[in-house]
Amino acid sequence: MVTQRHLVCPPSVGWIGRTADLRILLVEDNVELARQIKTELESAFYVVDIAYDGEEGHFLGQTEPFDAVILDLSIPKRDGLDVLEQWRADGNEVPVLILTSRKTWREKVMGLRAGADDYIGKPFEYEELQARLEAVIRRSQGHARSVLSQGDLKIDTASARVTLDGVRIELTAQEYRTLEFLMQHQGEVVSKTELTEHIYHRDFDLDSNVIEVLINRLRKKLTPELIRTRRGLGYQLGPARRDA
């Protein structure tokens, strides 16, 4: 069983020791364990969707834009290893962290050779699970270190610390999620739908104007020119400079 911890979500991301803002698929048939992992990760500001069997997990992982998958191998309807092999055969390169009670080194090797990015056995410590998850996501996005930067703007994803020209900026959880996702896609035009899908659960109303509200709040807290609106396309992160 995963180690029990009680986390309280503070009003500002800057108070948290570890965090990530990305969308995670958890494929785990143990309902109690799945809910516990979901609670822990959401306390650290991940967005988590759960699949309780291999068929649903395969479908969601193939059709939804997840940033990483935590995949149990011993799941009903379709084995986790088969799910992973099919994703890779179909060209799906989503980072996968295998979570399983299988202990032999052969099964670990099989999982890694099938395309898994890392492996953690049950029982496990929650801190190790989150640290491994953070690492596979960073590696998949070309960020070996936890610090993202754009001009004078810096985000330390390990501590959720945001600074502009050395001055710490306090953001809410949703503001942080929006900014970090844009930082991870520097130079790209990110659509409103992409932002919404990565920040909220899949049943969120995509027609909501919450993204515009978050973008406007970020512009006020940082600099107006930081996030450019590409009319009809989405948003693009620009150079961040604090006025002298």
HELIX and SHEET records of a PDB file:
HELIX    1   1 VAL A   13  TRP A   15  5                                   3    
HELIX    2   2 VAL A   31  SER A   43  1                                  13    
HELIX    3   3 GLY A   54  THR A   63  1                                  10    
HELIX    4   4 GLY A   80  ALA A   89  1                                  10    
HELIX    5   5 TRP A  105  ARG A  113  1                                   9    
HELIX    6   6 TYR A  126  SER A  140  1                                  15    
HELIX    7   7 ALA A  173  MET A  183  1                                  11    
HELIX    8   8 LYS A  192  ILE A  199  1                                   8    
HELIX    9   9 VAL A  210  LYS A  221  1                                  12    
SHEET    1   A 5 VAL A  47  ALA A  51  0                                        
SHEET    2   A 5 ARG A  23  VAL A  27  1                                        
SHEET    3   A 5 ALA A  68  ASP A  72  1                                        
SHEET    4   A 5 VAL A  96  THR A 100  1                                        
SHEET    5   A 5 ASP A 118  GLY A 121  1                                        
SHEET    1   B 4 VAL A 147  GLN A 150  0                                        
SHEET    2   B 4 LEU A 153  ASP A 156 -1                                        
SHEET    3   B 4 ARG A 161  LEU A 164 -1                                        
SHEET    4   B 4 VAL A 167  ARG A 168 -1                                        
SHEET    1   C 2 ILE A 227  ARG A 230  0                                        
SHEET    2   C 2 GLY A 234  LEU A 237 -1                                        
END                                                                             
